[in-house]
């Protein structure tokens, strides 16, 4: 049987993942400050993105996602291993996206992946300290130009 602390931790982490999705989908980049630790390491490279520090990725996201007028991030089915004030998680993401080409044509495509996270409890609640995307599958991905470089600090 789960303790009240474990139930609370699981719900808080589930809310953290939802806040990440809404921050990305609403392009509310500052909301990510309440999702990641300031020293977080993020690696989106396996799915065609970039890897870097939280500050680098936060600056990169608006540029990298500009060619996508719409997307939705839906997380589900988290395998969560809690260990006091730290946790490891593997979570499914279903991500439909719309790509806009240089000539304005739009195409819907789909990506399925897993987030692999290391989480820490902070004085402000649970935060993601490490995030890695593991590619699972894709469907109808259009040809795209190269991924923008991480901005120099």
C-alpha positions as CSV (number, residue, x, y, z in Angstrom):
1,X,0.0,0.0,0.0
2,X,1.3,3.5,-0.9
3,X,2.0,6.0,1.9
4,X,0.4,9.4,1.8
5,X,3.8,10.8,0.9
6,X,4.2,8.5,-2.1
7,X,0.7,9.3,-3.3
8,X,1.5,13.0,-2.9
9,X,4.8,12.7,-4.7
10,X,3.2,10.8,-7.6
11,X,0.5,13.4,-8.0
12,X,3.0,16.2,-7.8
13,X,5.2,14.6,-10.5
14,X,2.2,13.9,-12.7
15,X,1.3,17.6,-12.4
16,X,4.9,18.6,-13.2
17,X,4.8,16.6,-16.4
18,X,1.4,18.3,-17.4
19,X,2.9,21.7,-16.7
20,X,5.8,20.9,-19.0
21,X,3.4,20.0,-21.8
22,X,1.3,23.1,-21.3
23,X,4.4,25.3,-21.2
24,X,5.7,23.9,-24.5
25,X,2.3,23.9,-26.2
26,X,1.4,27.4,-25.1
27,X,5.0,28.6,-25.9
28,X,5.3,29.9,-22.4
29,X,9.0,29.5,-22.1
30,X,9.3,31.2,-18.7
31,X,6.9,28.6,-17.2
32,X,9.7,26.0,-17.8
33,X,11.5,27.7,-14.9
34,X,9.0,26.0,-12.7
35,X,9.5,22.6,-14.4
36,X,13.3,22.2,-14.6
37,X,16.1,22.8,-12.1
38,X,18.4,25.7,-13.1
39,X,21.2,23.3,-13.7
40,X,19.1,20.7,-15.6
41,X,20.6,18.8,-18.6
42,X,18.2,18.2,-21.5
43,X,18.8,16.0,-24.5
44,X,16.3,16.1,-27.4
45,X,19.0,15.0,-29.9
46,X,17.6,11.5,-30.5
47,X,14.4,13.0,-31.9
48,X,16.2,15.5,-34.1
49,X,16.6,18.3,-31.6
50,X,19.5,19.6,-29.5
51,X,21.2,18.8,-26.2
52,X,22.4,21.3,-23.6
53,X,21.8,23.0,-20.4
54,X,18.4,24.2,-19.4
55,X,19.3,27.8,-20.2
56,X,20.6,26.8,-23.7
57,X,17.5,24.7,-24.4
58,X,15.1,27.4,-23.1
59,X,16.7,29.9,-25.5
60,X,16.7,27.3,-28.4
61,X,13.1,26.2,-28.1
62,X,11.4,29.3,-29.5
63,X,13.7,29.3,-32.6
64,X,13.5,25.5,-33.1
65,X,9.7,25.4,-32.8
66,X,8.9,28.4,-34.9
67,X,8.4,26.3,-38.0
68,X,5.6,24.4,-36.2
69,X,2.4,26.5,-36.0
70,X,0.7,23.8,-33.8
71,X,1.7,20.9,-31.7
72,X,0.3,19.0,-28.7
73,X,2.3,17.1,-26.1
74,X,0.3,14.3,-24.4
75,X,2.1,12.4,-21.6
76,X,0.8,9.1,-20.2
77,X,1.8,5.9,-18.6
78,X,4.7,6.9,-16.4
79,X,6.9,4.2,-14.8
80,X,8.1,6.0,-11.7
81,X,10.8,4.9,-9.2
82,X,10.7,7.1,-6.1
83,X,13.7,7.2,-3.7
84,X,13.2,9.8,-1.1
85,X,13.9,13.2,-2.6
86,X,14.9,11.8,-6.0
87,X,13.1,9.8,-8.6
88,X,13.6,8.2,-12.0
89,X,10.8,8.2,-14.6
90,X,10.1,6.9,-18.0
91,X,7.0,8.4,-19.6
92,X,5.2,7.9,-22.9
93,X,4.7,11.0,-25.1
94,X,2.4,11.2,-28.0
95,X,3.1,14.3,-30.1
96,X,1.1,15.4,-33.2
97,X,2.7,18.4,-34.9
98,X,2.0,20.6,-37.9
99,X,5.1,21.6,-39.9
100,X,5.0,24.7,-42.1
101,X,7.4,24.6,-45.0
102,X,9.4,27.6,-46.3
103,X,6.7,28.2,-48.9
104,X,3.9,28.0,-46.3
105,X,2.6,24.5,-46.9
106,X,1.4,22.7,-43.8
107,X,1.6,19.0,-43.0
108,X,0.5,17.1,-40.0
109,X,2.8,14.4,-38.6
110,X,3.1,12.3,-35.5
111,X,5.9,11.3,-33.1
112,X,5.9,8.8,-30.3
113,X,8.7,8.8,-27.8
114,X,9.6,8.3,-24.2
115,X,10.9,10.9,-21.8
116,X,13.6,9.5,-19.5
117,X,13.9,11.8,-16.5
118,X,15.8,12.2,-13.3
119,X,13.7,14.3,-10.8
120,X,14.6,16.0,-7.6
121,X,12.5,17.4,-4.8
122,X,13.3,21.1,-4.2
123,X,12.0,23.6,-1.7
124,X,9.6,24.7,-4.5
125,X,8.5,21.1,-5.3
126,X,9.5,18.4,-7.8
127,X,11.7,19.5,-10.7
128,X,13.3,17.7,-13.7
129,X,17.1,17.7,-13.3
130,X,17.7,15.6,-16.4
131,X,15.5,14.9,-19.4
132,X,16.4,12.6,-22.4
133,X,14.0,11.8,-25.3
134,X,14.1,8.3,-26.6
135,X,12.6,8.0,-30.1
136,X,10.0,5.2,-30.5
137,X,8.2,5.9,-33.8
138,X,7.1,8.5,-36.3
139,X,4.5,8.8,-39.0
140,X,4.2,11.2,-42.0
141,X,7.2,13.3,-41.1
142,X,7.8,15.9,-43.8
143,X,11.2,16.8,-45.2
144,X,12.6,19.6,-43.0
145,X,15.7,21.8,-42.9
146,X,18.4,21.4,-40.4
147,X,17.7,21.9,-36.7
148,X,18.7,25.4,-35.5
149,X,21.9,25.5,-33.5
150,X,21.9,26.2,-29.8
151,X,22.4,29.9,-29.3
152,X,25.8,30.9,-27.9
153,X,25.7,32.1,-24.3
